[in-house]
Amino acid sequence: MPDYDLVVIGSGPAGERGATEAAYFGKKVALVEKAGVLGGATANTGTLPSKTLRETALYLSGFRQRGLFGVDLSLKERVTIKELMFRERKVKENERARVAWNLGQHGVRLVGGTASLADPHTVAVRKADGSTEQLSADVILVATGSSPNRPPLYAFEDDRIHDSDELLDMHEVPETLAVIGGGVIGCEYACTFAALGIPVTLLEQREKIIPFLDGEIGGLLRERMEALGVQFAMPDSVKACDSSGKTIKLSLQSGKVLEVSAVLVAAGRTGNTAGLNLDTHGIKLDPRGRVLVDATYCTSVPHIYAAGDVIGFPALASTSMEQGRIAVAHAFGFADEAALASILPYGVYTIPEVSMAGETEESLKEKKIDYVVGRAHLSRNPRGEIIGETYGVLKLLFQRDNMKLLGVHVLGEQASELVHVGLTALLTNEGAGLFLRTCFNYPTLSEGYKHATFAAIAAKDGKHV
């Protein structure tokens, strides 16, 4: 008999949820973690730390209150690294403790060390003292996450050149910053440092930042980032990086030379599968080391599953949790097995926030679906006026013939919260009628759903509101 029903490799959201799901239904579970702390990238280098850093920057800079009450609360002095990182470190500590408590409450055994597959049913764990423990299991869940891609062009040994994980360990706040990459991570950090008054240049080789966003919303985001002080060099890319002097010189394909005091390279991520021996035992990987899985998150080996960032897009903490649950439920035939939701929300924690669910105008045009657009400008919303939401917008996309909701897009304060009203309507196949008959609290930003719906109906009838 195997030692365990389930062995999980990795303690991030996918690993934690998979382990506790199995344990809740009475399975004997062990979880292996090679880092000295629990929680994976979500707790330690990604989701929570970066969002906490953003909130700290907004607080220290007085960004949300600038001019709102007739008082100038702009940043008066240069922020120190201690001030910037204090809250981030507290949040990390609390999340690590929460993960440990949750695993302990469910009776999951924690094993510290580096895992690899000894055979398709056995995980070998090399511990810090040099010893090895063999854990045999009926089912194995790989939830090892991902790491920043490190192009060889950059000398990452220089403490002024960072990937998105290293950035949180910087020793001082930079005088100037170049961000390489206009994806989610690059744009989020560009906004955070720009809010502190640091000159930031963002380089992106594509025509658009965060290309999965609705085109209009992506354009508005770029405008707000420029107003924040972010300078864009795009489409452009770095052909040489010289860090031998007091400043870092970036030679661009366009012929321009950019000199900065620090560089953040946000050039995608690779799956953390090196050393696991997955391919040796028949598990298929893509060129970036990400595990290939089916709709139930099963790999090419029937009893071995993978979930979370290690399988690639969408690589969100929220979806990773659900993937871990679904994988384990399928493996053991639990009654609560259900597919991942058909529509997922995406939150981008830039300044301002952006969030979306469902179709974009571009995807509807590609599918040749006739649609109408309704917008609610949050500057005309009473709650928006109270909080100084000058540029925010709620954008709804409806199918023209039946006014069924097809997509929701929000730019502005609390966008990642506000989107959930529309997400619920999308998942229940509702449309304009739902928003018209719903009584929203007043004053709230959510009331914008009603006004955006009125605007869409007017647009359908060829009128203006």
C-alpha positions as CSV (number, residue, x, y, z in Angstrom):
1,M,0.0,0.0,0.0
2,P,1.3,3.5,-0.8
3,D,2.2,5.9,2.1
4,Y,-0.4,8.5,1.0
5,D,-3.5,8.8,-1.1
6,L,-2.1,12.1,-2.4
7,V,1.2,13.8,-2.5
8,V,1.2,17.5,-3.5
9,I,4.3,19.3,-4.6
10,G,4.1,23.0,-3.9
11,S,2.2,25.1,-1.3
12,G,0.8,27.9,-3.5
13,P,-2.9,28.4,-4.0
14,A,-3.3,25.3,-6.3
15,G,-1.3,23.0,-3.9
16,E,-2.9,24.3,-0.8
17,R,-6.5,23.9,-2.2
18,G,-5.8,20.5,-3.7
19,A,-4.3,19.2,-0.4
20,T,-7.0,20.5,1.8
21,E,-9.8,19.3,-0.6
22,A,-8.5,15.8,-0.5
23,A,-7.9,15.9,3.3
24,Y,-11.4,17.2,3.9
25,F,-12.8,14.1,2.2
26,G,-10.7,11.8,4.4
27,K,-7.7,11.2,2.2
28,K,-4.2,10.9,3.7
29,V,-2.2,13.8,2.3
30,A,1.4,15.0,2.3
31,L,2.6,18.3,0.9
32,V,6.2,19.0,-0.1
33,E,7.6,22.5,-0.1
34,K,11.2,23.3,-0.9
35,A,11.1,27.0,0.1
36,G,11.6,27.8,3.7
37,V,8.2,29.5,3.7
38,L,4.7,28.5,2.6
39,G,2.3,30.1,0.1
40,G,4.2,30.1,-3.2
41,A,4.5,33.2,-5.4
42,T,1.0,34.4,-4.3
43,A,2.2,34.9,-0.7
44,N,5.9,35.7,-1.2
45,T,6.8,37.3,-4.5
46,G,3.7,37.9,-6.6
47,T,0.0,38.6,-6.0
48,L,-0.2,39.8,-2.4
49,P,3.2,41.5,-2.1
50,S,2.9,43.4,-5.3
51,K,-0.7,44.6,-4.5
52,T,0.4,45.6,-1.0
53,L,3.3,47.5,-2.5
54,R,0.8,49.3,-4.7
55,E,-1.4,50.3,-1.8
56,T,1.6,51.5,0.2
57,A,2.7,53.7,-2.7
58,L,-0.8,55.1,-3.0
59,Y,-0.9,55.8,0.8
60,L,2.6,57.3,1.1
61,S,2.1,59.5,-1.9
62,G,-1.3,60.7,-1.0
63,F,-2.3,59.9,-4.5
64,R,-6.0,59.3,-3.8
65,Q,-6.4,62.5,-1.8
66,R,-4.5,64.9,-4.0
67,G,-6.6,68.0,-4.3
68,L,-9.8,66.1,-3.3
69,F,-10.4,68.1,-0.1
70,G,-8.7,71.3,-1.2
71,V,-5.5,70.1,0.6
72,D,-2.2,69.2,-1.2
73,L,-1.3,65.7,0.1
74,S,1.4,65.1,-2.5
75,L,4.6,63.3,-1.4
76,K,6.9,65.8,0.3
77,E,10.0,63.6,0.9
78,R,11.6,60.7,-0.8
79,V,10.3,57.4,0.4
80,T,12.8,55.0,2.1
81,I,12.9,51.3,1.3
82,K,11.9,50.6,4.9
83,E,8.7,52.7,4.6
84,L,7.8,51.1,1.3
85,M,8.3,47.5,2.3
86,F,7.1,47.5,5.9
87,R,3.4,46.6,5.2
88,E,4.4,44.2,2.4
89,R,6.4,42.1,4.8
90,K,3.7,42.0,7.4
91,V,1.1,40.8,4.8
92,K,3.5,38.1,3.6
93,E,4.1,36.9,7.2
94,N,0.3,36.8,7.8
95,E,-0.4,34.8,4.6
96,R,2.3,32.3,5.3
97,A,0.8,31.7,8.8
98,R,-2.6,31.4,7.4
99,V,-1.5,28.7,4.9
100,A,0.3,26.8,7.7
101,W,-2.8,27.0,9.9
102,N,-5.1,25.8,7.1
103,L,-3.0,22.8,6.2
104,G,-2.6,21.9,9.9
105,Q,-6.3,22.1,10.5
106,H,-6.9,19.6,7.7
107,G,-4.2,17.2,8.9
108,V,-1.9,17.6,5.9
109,R,1.6,16.5,6.7
110,L,4.2,19.1,5.6
111,V,7.5,17.9,4.3
112,G,10.3,20.3,3.7
113,G,12.7,19.7,0.9
114,T,13.2,19.5,-2.9
115,A,11.0,17.0,-4.7
116,S,11.5,14.8,-7.8
117,L,9.8,11.8,-9.2
118,A,11.6,8.6,-8.3
119,D,9.0,6.6,-10.2
120,P,5.4,7.4,-11.4
121,H,4.1,6.7,-7.9
122,T,6.9,7.9,-5.7
123,V,8.1,11.4,-4.8
124,A,11.7,11.6,-3.5
125,V,12.3,14.5,-1.2
126,R,15.9,15.7,-0.6
127,K,16.0,17.5,2.7
128,A,18.3,20.3,4.0
129,D,20.4,17.8,6.0
130,G,21.2,15.8,2.9
131,S,18.9,12.9,3.7
132,T,16.1,11.7,1.3
133,E,12.6,10.5,2.1
134,Q,10.5,8.5,-0.3
135,L,6.7,9.3,-0.4
136,S,4.6,6.9,-2.3
137,A,1.1,7.9,-3.4
138,D,-1.9,6.8,-5.4
139,V,-2.2,10.4,-6.9
140,I,0.4,13.1,-7.3
141,L,-0.4,16.8,-7.8
142,V,2.3,19.0,-9.3
143,A,1.7,22.6,-8.2
144,T,5.2,24.1,-8.3
145,G,4.3,27.4,-9.9
146,S,6.5,29.5,-12.2
147,S,9.5,31.8,-12.2
148,P,10.4,35.0,-14.1
149,N,12.0,34.4,-17.5
150,R,15.5,35.8,-17.5
151,P,16.8,36.8,-20.9
152,P,20.6,36.4,-21.2
153,L,20.8,40.0,-22.4
154,Y,20.6,41.2,-18.8
155,A,23.2,40.8,-16.0
156,F,20.9,39.8,-13.2
157,E,23.9,39.5,-10.9
158,D,23.9,43.3,-10.8
159,D,21.8,44.4,-7.9
160,R,20.3,47.1,-10.0
161,I,18.8,44.7,-12.5
162,H,15.8,42.8,-11.3
163,D,13.2,40.3,-12.3
164,S,9.7,40.6,-10.7
165,D,10.6,38.3,-7.8
166,E,13.9,40.0,-7.0
167,L,12.4,43.5,-7.1
168,L,10.8,43.0,-3.7
169,D,14.3,42.5,-2.2
170,M,15.8,45.7,-3.5
171,H,18.0,47.7,-1.1
172,E,16.9,51.2,-2.0
173,V,14.2,52.9,-4.0
174,P,15.6,53.7,-7.4
175,E,16.1,57.2,-8.8
176,T,14.8,56.2,-12.2
177,L,13.4,52.9,-13.5
178,A,13.1,51.2,-16.8
179,V,10.5,48.5,-17.0
180,I,11.0,45.9,-19.8
181,G,7.6,44.4,-20.8
182,G,4.1,45.9,-21.1
183,G,2.2,42.9,-19.8
184,V,0.3,42.8,-16.5
185,I,3.4,42.6,-14.2
186,G,5.3,45.4,-16.0
187,C,2.4,47.8,-16.1
188,E,1.5,47.2,-12.4
189,Y,5.0,47.9,-11.2
190,A,5.4,50.9,-13.5
191,C,2.4,52.5,-12.0
192,T,3.5,51.7,-8.4
193,F,6.8,53.5,-8.8
194,A,5.4,56.3,-10.9
195,A,3.0,57.1,-8.1
196,L,6.0,57.7,-5.8
197,G,7.3,60.3,-8.2
198,I,10.0,58.1,-9.7
199,P,10.6,58.6,-13.4
200,V,9.6,55.4,-15.1
201,T,10.0,54.3,-18.8
202,L,8.1,51.3,-20.0
203,L,9.5,49.5,-23.1
204,E,7.3,47.1,-25.0
205,Q,7.9,45.5,-28.4
206,R,4.2,45.2,-29.2
207,E,1.8,47.9,-30.3
208,K,-0.4,47.7,-27.2
209,I,0.1,47.1,-23.5
210,I,-1.8,44.2,-21.9
211,P,-3.1,43.0,-25.3
212,F,-6.0,40.8,-23.9
213,L,-7.8,44.0,-22.6
214,D,-10.6,45.5,-24.6
215,G,-8.9,48.0,-27.0
216,E,-10.7,51.0,-25.7
217,I,-10.0,50.2,-22.1
218,G,-6.3,49.5,-22.9
219,G,-6.0,52.8,-24.6
220,L,-7.6,54.6,-21.6
221,L,-5.2,52.8,-19.3
222,R,-2.2,54.0,-21.3
223,E,-3.5,57.6,-21.1
224,R,-3.9,57.4,-17.4
225,M,-0.4,55.9,-17.0
226,E,1.0,58.7,-19.0
227,A,-0.8,61.2,-16.8
228,L,0.8,59.4,-13.8
229,G,4.2,60.1,-15.3
230,V,5.0,56.8,-17.1
231,Q,6.8,57.3,-20.4
232,F,6.3,54.7,-23.1
233,A,8.9,53.5,-25.6
234,M,6.9,51.2,-27.9
235,P,7.0,49.4,-30.1
236,D,10.6,49.1,-29.2
237,S,13.0,46.6,-27.5
238,V,16.4,46.4,-26.0
239,K,19.3,45.2,-28.1
240,A,22.1,45.8,-25.6
241,C,22.3,46.4,-21.8
242,D,25.5,48.0,-20.3
243,S,25.6,48.0,-16.5
244,S,29.4,48.7,-16.1
245,G,29.0,52.3,-15.2
246,K,27.2,54.4,-12.5
247,T,24.0,54.2,-14.6
248,I,22.6,51.4,-16.7
249,K,22.6,52.1,-20.4
250,L,19.9,50.4,-22.6
251,S,20.5,50.6,-26.3
252,L,17.2,50.2,-28.1
253,Q,16.3,48.8,-31.5
254,S,15.1,52.3,-32.5
255,G,18.6,53.7,-32.0
256,K,17.8,55.5,-28.8
257,V,19.8,55.1,-25.6
258,L,18.1,55.1,-22.2
259,E,20.1,55.7,-19.0
260,V,18.4,54.6,-15.7
261,S,19.4,53.7,-12.2
262,A,17.5,50.4,-12.1
263,V,15.8,48.0,-14.5
264,L,12.9,45.6,-14.0
265,V,12.7,42.8,-16.6
266,A,9.1,41.5,-16.9
267,A,9.5,39.2,-19.9
268,G,7.1,36.4,-19.1
269,R,7.5,33.3,-16.9
270,T,8.6,29.7,-17.1
271,G,7.2,26.6,-15.4
272,N,9.1,25.4,-12.3
273,T,9.6,21.9,-13.5
274,A,13.4,21.6,-13.8
275,G,14.8,18.8,-11.6
276,L,11.4,17.2,-11.1
277,N,12.1,14.4,-13.6
278,L,8.6,14.8,-15.1
279,D,9.6,14.2,-18.7
280,T,11.6,11.1,-17.7
281,H,8.4,9.5,-16.5
282,G,6.3,10.4,-19.5
283,I,4.8,13.8,-18.5
284,K,4.7,16.2,-21.5
285,L,6.0,19.7,-21.1
286,D,5.9,22.7,-23.4
287,P,9.1,24.6,-24.5
288,R,8.8,26.9,-21.4
289,G,8.7,24.0,-19.0
290,R,4.9,24.2,-18.4
291,V,3.0,21.0,-17.9
292,L,0.5,20.0,-20.5
293,V,-2.9,18.9,-19.0
294,D,-6.4,18.1,-20.1
295,A,-9.6,19.7,-19.0
296,T,-9.5,17.9,-15.7
297,Y,-5.8,19.0,-15.2
298,C,-4.6,15.4,-15.7
299,T,-1.2,15.1,-17.3
300,S,-0.2,12.5,-19.9
301,V,0.2,10.1,-17.0
302,P,-3.3,9.2,-15.7
303,H,-2.7,9.5,-11.9
304,I,-0.5,12.6,-12.1
305,Y,-2.1,16.0,-12.2
306,A,-0.9,19.6,-12.4
307,A,-2.5,22.9,-11.6
308,G,-1.7,26.6,-11.1
309,D,1.0,28.7,-12.7
310,V,3.0,25.6,-13.7
311,I,0.5,24.9,-16.5
312,G,0.5,28.5,-17.8
313,F,-2.4,30.8,-18.6
314,P,-4.4,32.3,-17.0
315,A,-1.9,31.9,-14.0
316,L,-4.2,33.7,-11.5
317,A,-4.4,32.8,-7.8
318,S,-8.2,32.5,-8.1
319,T,-8.1,30.1,-11.0
320,S,-5.2,28.1,-9.5
321,M,-7.3,27.4,-6.4
322,E,-10.1,26.1,-8.5
323,Q,-7.8,24.0,-10.7
324,G,-6.3,22.3,-7.6
325,R,-9.8,21.5,-6.4
326,I,-11.0,20.2,-9.7
327,A,-7.9,18.1,-10.2
328,V,-8.2,16.3,-6.8
329,A,-12.0,15.9,-7.2
330,H,-11.5,14.2,-10.5
331,A,-8.7,12.0,-9.3
332,F,-10.7,10.6,-6.4
333,G,-14.2,10.9,-7.9
334,F,-15.5,13.3,-5.2
335,A,-19.1,14.3,-5.6
336,D,-18.4,18.1,-5.7
337,E,-16.3,17.8,-8.9
338,A,-17.2,20.6,-11.3
339,A,-15.5,22.3,-14.2
340,L,-13.8,25.6,-13.9
341,A,-16.3,28.5,-14.5
342,S,-16.8,29.1,-18.2
343,I,-16.1,32.9,-17.7
344,L,-13.2,34.1,-15.6
345,P,-12.6,37.7,-14.2
346,Y,-9.2,39.3,-14.9
347,G,-8.0,42.0,-12.5
348,V,-5.0,44.3,-13.3
349,Y,-3.8,46.3,-10.4
350,T,-2.4,49.2,-12.2
351,I,-3.2,52.8,-11.2
352,P,-6.1,53.0,-12.0
353,E,-7.3,49.4,-11.6
354,V,-8.6,47.6,-14.7
355,S,-10.9,44.5,-14.6
356,M,-12.8,42.6,-17.2
357,A,-14.9,39.5,-17.8
358,G,-16.4,38.0,-21.0
359,E,-16.0,39.4,-24.5
360,T,-14.2,42.4,-25.8
361,E,-15.2,44.6,-28.7
362,E,-12.4,43.0,-30.7
363,S,-13.5,39.4,-30.0
364,L,-17.1,40.2,-30.8
365,K,-16.1,41.7,-34.2
366,E,-13.9,38.6,-34.9
367,K,-16.9,36.3,-34.1
368,K,-19.2,38.6,-36.2
369,I,-21.6,39.1,-33.3
370,D,-23.8,42.2,-33.5
371,Y,-23.5,44.2,-30.3
372,V,-24.2,47.5,-28.6
373,V,-22.1,49.3,-26.0
374,G,-23.3,51.1,-22.9
375,R,-20.9,53.2,-20.8
376,A,-21.2,54.8,-17.4
377,H,-18.6,57.5,-16.7
378,L,-17.8,57.3,-13.0
379,S,-17.1,61.0,-12.8
380,R,-20.9,61.5,-13.3
381,N,-21.7,58.9,-10.6
382,P,-22.4,60.5,-7.1
383,R,-20.1,58.0,-5.3
384,G,-17.5,58.6,-8.0
385,E,-17.6,62.3,-7.4
386,I,-17.3,61.9,-3.6
387,I,-14.1,59.8,-3.9
388,G,-12.7,61.8,-6.8
389,E,-13.0,59.2,-9.5
390,T,-12.5,61.5,-12.4
391,Y,-11.6,59.2,-15.2
392,G,-13.2,55.9,-14.4
393,V,-15.6,54.1,-16.8
394,L,-17.9,51.0,-16.7
395,K,-18.4,49.6,-20.1
396,L,-21.0,46.9,-20.9
397,L,-21.3,44.9,-24.1
398,F,-24.8,43.5,-25.0
399,Q,-25.9,41.3,-27.9
400,R,-28.1,43.7,-30.0
401,D,-31.1,41.4,-30.7
402,N,-31.8,40.2,-27.1
403,M,-29.7,42.5,-25.0
404,K,-27.9,39.6,-23.3
405,L,-24.8,40.7,-21.5
406,L,-21.6,39.6,-23.3
407,G,-18.8,41.5,-21.6
408,V,-18.0,43.8,-18.8
409,H,-15.0,46.1,-18.5
410,V,-14.1,48.5,-15.7
411,L,-11.4,51.1,-15.4
412,G,-11.1,53.0,-12.1
413,E,-11.2,52.7,-8.3
414,Q,-12.3,49.3,-7.1
415,A,-12.6,47.9,-10.6
416,S,-11.6,44.4,-9.5
417,E,-14.5,44.4,-7.1
418,L,-17.0,46.2,-9.3
419,V,-16.6,43.7,-12.1
420,H,-18.1,40.8,-10.1
421,V,-21.7,42.2,-10.5
422,G,-21.3,41.8,-14.3
423,L,-19.5,38.5,-13.9
424,T,-22.4,37.0,-12.0
425,A,-24.8,38.3,-14.7
426,L,-22.6,36.7,-17.4
427,L,-22.5,33.3,-15.6
428,T,-26.3,33.3,-15.2
429,N,-27.0,34.4,-18.9
430,E,-28.7,37.6,-17.8
431,G,-28.9,40.8,-19.6
432,A,-30.2,44.4,-19.6
433,G,-33.4,43.4,-17.7
434,L,-31.5,42.3,-14.6
435,F,-29.8,45.6,-14.2
436,L,-32.9,47.7,-14.9
437,R,-34.9,45.9,-12.2
438,T,-32.1,45.8,-9.6
439,C,-32.2,48.4,-6.9
440,F,-28.6,49.4,-6.1
441,N,-27.5,51.1,-3.0
442,Y,-27.2,54.9,-3.4
443,P,-24.6,56.4,-3.7
444,T,-22.5,53.5,-5.0
445,L,-20.3,52.8,-8.0
446,S,-22.4,49.7,-8.7
447,E,-25.3,51.9,-9.7
448,G,-23.3,52.6,-12.8
449,Y,-24.6,49.2,-14.1
450,K,-28.0,50.7,-14.4
451,H,-26.8,53.8,-16.2
452,A,-24.6,51.9,-18.6
453,T,-27.6,49.7,-19.4
454,F,-29.7,52.7,-20.2
455,A,-27.0,54.0,-22.4
456,A,-26.8,50.7,-24.3
457,I,-30.6,50.6,-24.8
458,A,-30.5,54.1,-26.1
459,A,-27.7,53.2,-28.5
460,K,-29.7,50.2,-29.8
461,D,-32.6,52.6,-30.5
462,G,-30.3,55.1,-32.1
463,K,-30.6,57.7,-29.3
464,H,-28.1,59.4,-27.0
465,V,-28.2,59.7,-23.2
